[in-house]
Amino acid sequence: LFASITHAAHAAPPPVAKIDAVMKGWTGTKTPGCAVAVTQAGKVTFAKGYGMADLERNVPITPATVFDIGSVSKQFTAATIHLLAAEGKLSLADDLRKHLPQLPALAKQPVTILNLMNHTGGLRDYEAILIFSGRKIADVASSAETLDALARQRGYELEPGTKWKYSNTGYFVLAQIVERASKQAMADAVQ
């Protein structure tokens, strides 16, 4: 967990004792913890880790701990897709192949952008595809390598639009569509 508090530029220094009191429940060594940062006028005036980052290895959280954001980025990807649709740069009804023609048409009906957003695209898990192709789970694949692996699929996991199944692949593909439709890197398009 990461928390960030922004103080007004003219505010007094952050009340460290009060922050410590609020965070008391996350200071143990038996449960995950939290990192807190307070900024004033764009500068960090307080940063402290509370509790543990890794229980198995007994690693505490510090102000420098890097947190995996997990699937938090999906909401920003979906919002950016909606903005691009409002700008007329894509449609939620578009076949994903309109934007990524290298991906195969392997189903009776096209996989739409809306299918991908709703986790009903039916695409196979890209991490599993990469592992089956000989990569290790710790290997980092580029977007181009991942798209290439997806292009070599011989079938989808599910018929598009027929069943919900959580899909990291769908959101990876949506990020690629954002880059193509916006003609910008995903980070820039989200900004």
C-alpha positions in Angstrom: 0.0 0.0 0.0 1.3 3.5 -0.8 -0.3 6.7 0.5 0.5 10.2 -0.6 -0.7 13.4 1.1 -0.2 16.8 -0.4 -0.1 19.8 2.0 -0.6 23.4 1.0 2.6 25.3 0.3 2.1 27.5 3.4 1.2 24.7 5.8 3.3 23.8 8.8 5.6 20.7 8.6 3.6 17.5 8.5 2.6 16.2 12.0 4.9 13.2 12.2 3.4 11.9 15.5 -0.1 12.0 14.0 1.0 10.1 10.9 2.8 7.6 13.0 -0.3 7.1 15.1 -2.5 6.5 12.0 0.0 4.1 10.6 0.5 2.2 13.9 -1.5 -0.8 12.6 1.0 -1.3 9.7 4.2 -1.3 11.7 4.4 -5.0 12.6 6.6 -7.7 11.0 3.8 -10.2 10.5 1.6 -8.3 7.9 2.2 -6.2 4.8 2.8 -2.5 5.5 2.5 0.9 3.8 4.7 3.7 2.6 3.6 7.3 3.2 4.9 10.5 1.6 3.8 14.0 2.3 4.6 16.7 -0.3 4.5 20.5 0.1 4.9 22.9 -2.8 6.0 19.9 -5.0 8.7 18.8 -2.5 8.6 15.7 -0.3 8.7 16.9 3.3 8.1 13.5 4.9 8.6 9.9 3.7 8.5 6.8 5.8 7.9 3.1 5.4 5.8 1.2 7.9 5.8 -2.6 8.2 6.9 -5.2 5.7 7.4 -5.3 2.0 8.2 -9.0 1.9 7.1 -11.3 4.8 9.0 -14.3 3.6 12.3 -12.5 3.3 11.8 -10.2 6.2 12.2 -7.1 4.1 10.8 -3.8 5.6 9.1 -1.1 3.6 11.2 2.0 3.2 10.6 5.3 1.3 12.5 3.8 -1.6 10.4 0.6 -1.8 9.1 0.0 -5.4 5.5 -1.2 -5.4 4.0 -3.3 -8.2 0.9 -1.4 -9.4 -0.7 -4.6 -10.5 -3.8 -3.9 -12.5 -4.3 -0.3 -11.4 -3.2 0.8 -14.9 -6.3 -0.9 -16.5 -8.6 1.9 -15.5 -6.3 4.5 -17.1 -6.1 2.4 -20.3 -9.9 2.1 -20.4 -10.3 5.9 -19.8 -7.8 6.7 -22.6 -9.7 4.4 -25.0 -12.9 6.2 -24.2 -11.2 9.6 -24.8 -9.8 8.4 -28.1 -13.3 7.2 -29.0 -14.8 10.6 -28.1 -12.1 12.2 -30.4 -13.2 9.8 -33.3 -9.8 8.1 -33.4 -11.3 4.7 -32.8 -14.7 3.1 -32.0 -15.4 0.6 -29.2 -17.0 -1.6 -32.0 -13.7 -1.7 -33.9 -12.2 -5.1 -34.6 -8.9 -5.2 -32.9 -7.3 -6.1 -36.2 -8.2 -2.7 -37.6 -5.5 -1.3 -35.3 -3.3 -4.5 -35.0 -3.6 -6.2 -38.4 -0.7 -8.6 -37.6 -3.0 -10.4 -35.1 -4.8 -13.4 -36.6 -8.6 -13.7 -37.1 -9.2 -16.9 -35.3 -12.8 -16.7 -34.3 -16.3 -16.7 -35.9 -16.7 -13.1 -34.9 -14.2 -10.3 -34.5 -12.7 -9.3 -31.2 -13.8 -5.7 -30.6 -12.2 -3.1 -28.4 -15.3 -3.3 -26.2 -14.7 -7.1 -25.8 -11.2 -6.4 -24.7 -12.3 -3.7 -22.2 -15.0 -6.0 -20.8 -12.7 -9.1 -20.5 -14.7 -11.0 -23.1 -12.1 -10.9 -25.9 -11.2 -14.6 -25.5 -7.5 -14.1 -26.2 -5.0 -16.5 -24.7 -2.8 -15.3 -21.8 0.3 -13.7 -23.3 2.5 -14.7 -20.4 1.6 -18.4 -20.9 2.3 -18.1 -24.6 5.7 -16.6 -23.9 6.5 -19.4 -21.4 5.4 -22.1 -23.8 7.7 -20.5 -26.4 10.6 -21.1 -24.1 10.9 -17.9 -22.0 11.2 -18.0 -18.3 8.5 -16.2 -16.2 11.2 -13.7 -14.9 12.1 -12.8 -18.5 10.9 -9.4 -19.7 9.5 -9.4 -23.2 9.2 -6.2 -25.2 5.9 -5.1 -26.6 7.0 -6.2 -30.1 8.0 -9.6 -28.8 4.7 -10.0 -27.1 2.7 -8.9 -30.1 4.7 -11.4 -32.2 3.9 -14.2 -29.8 0.2 -13.3 -29.9 0.3 -13.2 -33.8 1.5 -16.8 -33.8 -1.6 -18.0 -31.8 -3.5 -20.8 -33.5 -6.7 -20.2 -31.6 -8.4 -18.2 -28.9 -9.2 -19.4 -25.5 -12.8 -18.5 -25.8 -15.1 -17.3 -28.6 -15.1 -13.5 -28.4 -18.1 -12.0 -26.5 -19.3 -15.3 -25.1 -17.8 -15.5 -21.6 -16.1 -13.2 -19.1 -12.5 -14.1 -18.2 -10.1 -11.7 -16.6 -7.5 -10.8 -19.2 -4.2 -9.1 -18.9 -3.7 -9.9 -22.6 -6.8 -7.8 -23.5 -5.4 -4.8 -21.7 -1.9 -5.2 -23.2 -3.6 -5.2 -26.6 -5.7 -2.2 -25.7 -2.5 -0.3 -24.7 -1.0 -1.2 -28.2 -4.3 0.1 -29.8 -4.0 3.4 -27.8 -0.4 3.8 -29.1 -1.5 3.2 -32.7 -4.7 5.3 -32.6 -3.1 8.3 -30.7 0.3 8.0 -32.5 2.0 8.4 -29.0 3.5 6.2 -26.4 1.0 4.9 -23.9 2.4 7.1 -21.1 2.1 10.2 -23.2 -1.4 9.3 -24.4 -2.6 8.8 -20.8 -1.2 12.3 -19.8 
